[in-house]
Amino acid sequence: MLKFSKIVSDLGATPTRIATFGINRFFKTRGKPSLFLFGFNPWKIFMGDWFPDYNIVFTPMNMRKIDFDLYWRWRILAEPGSQVLVWQYKGPPQIKSFCEHRGIPFYYVEDGFLRSISLGALRAPPISMVFDRQDMFFNANRPTDLEDLLGNYDFDSDPNLMERARVALRLLLSTRLSKYNSGEMLDINFIYGTKEKKRVLVLGQVERDASITYGCSKTISNNDLVRLARYENPDAQIIYKPHPEVLAGTAPAMSNPDAVRNLAQVLDQDISLPDAIETIDHVYTITSLSGFEAVLRGKKVTTVGCPFYSGWGLTDDRQPNPRRTRTLTAEQIFAAAYILYPRYLDPTTKELINVEQSLGILSHMRTNKPSVPR
């Protein structure tokens, strides 16, 4: 398993102004093994907080295969005890097999399911991350460490884990936290109006997102999802919630929400997910984590793609996964995805913490978040 330990100091640098070479000089400490980061944007110097026992080596973005073969493979081999991390699939294509053949520890990396108060696209450091030896957790085509946990872990023989899961889940629901917590908290009835019929919420995603590319076998846009929800629920109130990054302008809206305003009420402001789900009867999503957050809140959820939480008997799945043959409870999936799988780091002390502590920190951060002038 990856080696984590207490951090001795805050790094205190401005990531957007440091070139890769400068970052590597900044992290270099004699006598430490190296941790090579592939596909990590230079602003993610917080990786030094997660791995204080390593020299953090940022490799160039968009590396060509030949560049890896001519230089970086030899650089890694020259440093005993090295490990390799790759952000999603942004490393050179041969790097995983290279590490496997050479016995070099290798992990795919992504944000965890509790992330931050602000959006990641705005460069807010994550409070949690996941490290997977097999593949990205959102890739429905291959096994992953998370899928193995869900498929094989003996939850019945671990009452301590399940009690932690129940306590943490109650805390998650009572604090009304989500992965991102930038949305406004408000009286949703003022937005939705008086409830007179079934309500269906369509959860938009960033359509270029890798979770759709690798987690959905068919080509479907957010607007297609709205049309599907309307077709299957002709008499319902359909509400479409675009992704927060689309609303913030940090990600493109590849399908224009205006094109489905005749079919659904489109939310033009970033509303907190717990508020948006509050009076909903049925949720539609492609592969969004928000679908699982709806499951945790007792909602019926239709998944058009195959996110990590589908195929276990809790969701209406339109894309089957033959590897997933087990029936799980929402608490069991929560235990695997929020306790066993991720790692959490206190943004102030730089110490490893657990999910319960992370929820407390995020709740405090949201309460004390500075107001933004309008």
C-alpha positions in Angstrom: 0.0 0.0 0.0 1.1 3.6 -0.5 3.2 5.0 2.3 1.7 8.0 4.1 3.0 9.9 7.2 2.7 13.1 9.1 3.7 16.3 7.3 6.3 18.5 8.8 5.5 21.8 7.2 3.2 23.6 4.8 4.8 24.0 1.3 3.6 27.6 0.8 4.2 28.2 -2.9 2.2 29.7 -5.7 1.4 26.7 -8.0 0.3 28.6 -11.1 3.6 30.4 -11.3 6.0 27.5 -10.8 7.4 25.6 -13.8 7.7 21.9 -13.6 11.5 22.1 -13.2 11.1 24.6 -10.4 8.6 22.4 -8.7 11.0 19.4 -8.7 13.8 21.5 -7.3 11.4 22.8 -4.6 10.6 19.2 -3.5 14.0 17.6 -3.9 15.4 16.3 -0.6 18.6 14.2 -0.4 18.0 10.6 0.8 14.3 10.4 0.0 12.9 8.0 -2.7 11.1 9.7 -5.6 7.4 9.7 -6.4 6.9 10.4 -10.1 3.7 12.1 -11.1 2.4 11.8 -14.6 -0.5 13.9 -15.9 -0.6 16.1 -12.9 -1.2 19.8 -13.5 1.6 21.9 -12.0 -0.8 23.6 -9.6 -1.2 20.3 -7.7 1.8 20.9 -5.5 -0.4 19.8 -2.6 0.8 16.3 -3.5 3.8 17.1 -1.4 1.5 17.2 1.6 0.2 13.7 0.9 3.7 12.2 0.5 6.2 14.0 2.7 8.5 10.9 2.7 9.1 11.2 -1.0 10.7 13.6 -3.4 7.8 14.7 -5.6 8.8 14.7 -9.3 6.3 16.4 -11.7 6.8 15.2 -15.2 5.8 17.3 -18.2 2.1 17.3 -19.2 1.1 15.6 -22.5 4.2 13.5 -22.6 4.9 11.7 -25.8 5.6 8.0 -25.8 9.1 8.6 -27.2 9.9 11.1 -24.4 9.1 8.5 -21.8 11.2 5.8 -23.6 14.2 8.1 -24.1 14.4 9.7 -20.7 11.8 9.1 -18.0 11.9 5.3 -17.9 15.6 5.5 -17.2 15.2 8.3 -14.7 12.7 6.1 -12.8 15.0 3.0 -13.0 17.9 5.0 -11.7 16.2 5.9 -8.5 15.6 2.8 -6.3 12.4 2.8 -4.2 10.5 5.0 -6.7 6.8 4.9 -7.1 4.6 6.2 -10.0 1.2 7.9 -9.8 -0.8 8.8 -12.9 -3.7 11.2 -12.9 -6.6 9.4 -14.6 -5.2 8.3 -18.0 -3.0 11.2 -18.6 0.3 9.4 -18.6 2.1 7.8 -21.5 0.3 4.6 -22.6 3.1 2.2 -21.9 3.7 3.4 -18.3 1.6 0.9 -16.4 3.0 -2.2 -18.2 6.5 -0.7 -17.7 5.9 -0.5 -14.0 4.4 -3.9 -13.8 7.4 -5.5 -15.6 9.9 -3.7 -13.4 8.1 -4.2 -10.1 7.6 -0.5 -9.6 4.5 0.4 -7.5 1.9 2.1 -9.7 -1.4 3.8 -9.0 -4.1 5.7 -10.8 -5.2 8.8 -9.0 -8.4 10.8 -8.8 -10.3 13.0 -6.4 -12.2 11.2 -3.7 -16.0 11.3 -3.2 -15.8 14.0 -0.6 -13.7 16.7 -2.2 -13.9 20.4 -1.2 -16.0 23.4 -0.6 -15.0 25.1 -3.9 -14.8 23.4 -7.3 -11.7 21.4 -8.3 -11.7 23.4 -11.6 -11.0 26.5 -9.4 -7.9 24.7 -8.0 -9.2 24.0 -4.6 -7.1 21.2 -3.0 -9.0 18.0 -2.3 -9.6 16.7 1.2 -9.7 13.1 -0.2 -8.1 11.2 -3.0 -8.2 7.6 -4.3 -5.3 5.5 -5.4 -6.2 2.4 -7.5 -3.6 -0.2 -8.6 -5.8 -1.7 -11.3 -7.7 1.1 -13.1 -9.8 4.2 -12.7 -12.9 3.5 -10.5 -15.2 5.0 -13.2 -14.0 2.5 -15.9 -16.8 0.1 -16.3 -14.8 -2.0 -18.8 -12.3 -3.4 -16.4 -12.0 -4.5 -12.7 -10.8 -1.9 -10.3 -9.7 -2.0 -6.6 -13.1 -0.4 -5.7 -15.1 -2.9 -7.7 -13.1 -5.7 -6.0 -14.0 -4.3 -2.6 -17.6 -4.1 -3.5 -17.6 -7.6 -5.0 -15.6 -9.4 -2.4 -15.4 -7.7 0.9 -17.1 -9.5 3.8 -19.1 -6.7 5.2 -21.1 -9.0 7.5 -17.9 -10.0 9.3 -16.9 -6.4 10.0 -19.5 -4.9 12.4 -17.1 -2.1 13.4 -16.8 -1.0 9.8 -20.6 -1.0 9.3 -21.2 0.9 12.5 -18.7 3.5 11.3 -20.5 3.6 8.0 -23.9 4.2 9.7 -22.5 7.0 11.9 -20.6 8.7 9.0 -23.7 8.4 6.7 -25.9 10.0 9.3 -23.3 12.8 9.6 -23.2 13.2 5.8 -26.9 13.5 5.6 -27.3 15.8 8.6 -24.6 18.2 7.4 -26.0 18.2 3.9 -22.6 17.8 2.4 -21.8 16.5 -1.1 -18.6 15.9 -3.2 -18.6 19.6 -4.1 -20.1 22.1 -1.8 -20.2 25.3 -3.8 -23.9 25.3 -4.4 -26.3 27.7 -2.7 -28.4 26.3 0.2 -32.0 27.6 0.0 -35.6 26.8 0.2 -36.1 24.5 -2.8 -39.8 25.0 -2.8 -39.2 28.6 -3.9 -37.4 27.3 -7.0 -39.5 24.2 -7.8 -42.9 25.6 -6.8 -45.7 23.7 -5.1 -45.4 19.9 -5.6 -48.5 18.7 -7.5 -47.1 15.6 -9.3 -44.1 13.3 -9.6 -40.8 15.1 -9.7 -37.9 13.9 -11.7 -34.4 15.3 -11.4 -31.9 15.0 -14.3 -28.3 15.4 -13.2 -26.1 16.9 -15.8 -22.4 16.1 -16.1 -19.4 17.6 -17.8 -19.9 15.8 -21.1 -16.2 15.5 -22.0 -15.6 13.8 -18.6 -13.7 10.6 -18.6 -16.4 9.0 -16.3 -18.7 9.1 -19.3 -16.1 8.1 -21.9 -15.2 5.0 -19.9 -18.4 4.4 -17.9 -21.0 4.6 -20.6 -21.2 2.2 -23.6 -23.5 4.5 -25.7 -23.2 8.1 -26.8 -25.6 10.2 -24.8 -25.6 13.9 -24.0 -27.1 15.7 -21.1 -30.0 16.8 -23.4 -30.5 13.3 -24.5 -30.9 12.3 -20.8 -33.5 15.0 -20.3 -35.4 13.8 -23.3 -35.3 10.2 -22.0 -36.6 11.3 -18.6 -39.4 13.2 -20.3 -40.3 10.3 -22.5 -40.5 7.9 -19.6 -42.3 10.3 -17.3 -44.6 12.2 -19.6 -46.8 13.6 -16.7 -44.0 14.4 -14.3 -42.3 17.7 -13.4 -38.9 17.3 -15.0 -36.1 19.4 -13.5 -32.6 19.6 -15.1 -29.6 20.4 -13.0 -26.5 21.2 -15.1 -23.1 20.4 -13.6 -21.7 23.0 -11.3 -18.6 23.5 -13.5 -20.8 24.2 -16.5 -22.8 26.8 -14.5 -19.5 28.3 -13.3 -18.1 28.5 -16.8 -15.1 26.3 -16.0 -16.3 23.5 -18.3 -18.1 23.8 -21.7 -21.8 22.9 -22.1 -21.4 20.7 -25.1 -25.2 20.4 -25.3 -27.1 23.6 -24.9 -29.6 23.6 -21.9 -31.7 26.1 -23.8 -32.6 23.3 -26.3 -34.5 21.4 -23.6 -36.2 24.2 -21.8 -39.5 23.1 -23.4 -39.1 19.7 -21.8 -37.8 20.6 -18.3 -37.2 23.3 -15.8 -33.5 24.2 -16.1 -31.8 25.3 -13.0 -29.6 28.2 -13.9 -28.0 28.6 -10.5 -25.7 26.3 -8.6 -28.0 24.8 -6.0 -26.6 22.4 -3.4 -27.3 18.8 -4.3 -29.0 17.9 -1.1 -31.5 20.8 -1.6 -32.0 19.9 -5.3 -32.8 16.3 -4.3 -35.0 17.2 -1.3 -38.5 16.7 -2.9 -37.5 14.6 -5.8 -39.1 11.2 -6.5 -36.8 9.9 -9.3 -33.3 10.8 -10.5 -31.7 10.2 -13.9 -28.0 10.2 -14.4 -25.4 8.9 -16.9 -22.6 8.1 -14.4 -22.6 10.9 -11.9 -21.6 10.3 -8.3 -24.6 12.5 -7.5 -26.7 9.5 -8.4 -25.3 7.6 -5.5 -25.8 10.6 -3.2 -29.4 10.4 -4.3 -29.5 6.6 -3.4 -28.2 7.5 0.0 -31.1 9.9 0.4 -33.6 7.1 -0.5 -34.4 8.2 -4.1 -35.0 5.9 -7.0 -32.1 6.3 -9.4 -31.8 5.4 -13.1 -28.3 5.1 -14.4 -27.8 5.1 -18.2 -24.1 4.3 -17.9 -22.4 2.1 -15.4 -21.0 4.0 -12.4 -19.3 2.2 -9.6 -22.5 2.1 -7.5 -24.7 0.5 -10.2 -25.1 -3.3 -10.7 -25.4 -4.0 -7.0 -29.2 -4.1 -6.8 -29.9 -0.5 -5.7 -30.4 1.3 -9.0 -32.4 1.0 -12.2 -29.5 0.1 -14.5 -29.7 0.5 -18.3 -26.1 -0.8 -18.8 -25.5 -4.2 -17.2 -22.2 -5.3 -15.8 -21.7 -9.1 -15.8 -18.9 -8.8 -13.2 -21.3 -7.4 -10.6 -23.4 -10.3 -9.4 -23.8 -9.4 -5.7 -26.6 -7.5 -3.9 -25.4 -4.8 -1.6 -27.0 -2.2 0.7 -26.4 1.5 0.4 -24.5 1.4 3.7 -22.2 -1.3 2.4 -21.4 0.6 -0.8 -20.8 3.7 1.3 -18.5 1.8 3.6 -16.4 0.7 0.7 -16.4 3.9 -1.3 -16.0 6.4 1.6 -14.1 4.5 4.2 -12.1 1.6 2.8 -11.1 3.0 -0.6 -10.1 6.7 -0.2 -7.5 8.5 1.9 -8.3 11.8 3.6 -5.9 14.7 4.6 -6.5 17.6 7.0 -5.9 20.7 4.9 -4.5 22.6 7.9 -2.5 20.0 9.9 -1.5 18.0 6.8 -2.2 14.8 8.8 -4.1 11.8 7.6 -7.7 11.7 9.0 -10.8 9.6 8.5 -14.1 10.3 6.8 -15.8 11.4 10.0 -13.2 14.0 10.6 -13.3 15.1 7.0 -17.1 15.7 7.2 -16.6 17.9 10.3 -13.8 19.9 8.6 -15.9 20.4 5.4 -18.9 21.4 7.4 -16.8 24.0 9.4 -15.2 25.3 6.2 -18.6 25.8 4.5 -20.0 27.6 7.6 -17.0 29.9 7.6 -16.7 30.4 3.9 -16.2 34.0 3.0 -19.1 35.5 1.2 -18.5 36.5 -2.4 -19.6 40.0 -3.5 -22.3 39.9 -6.2 
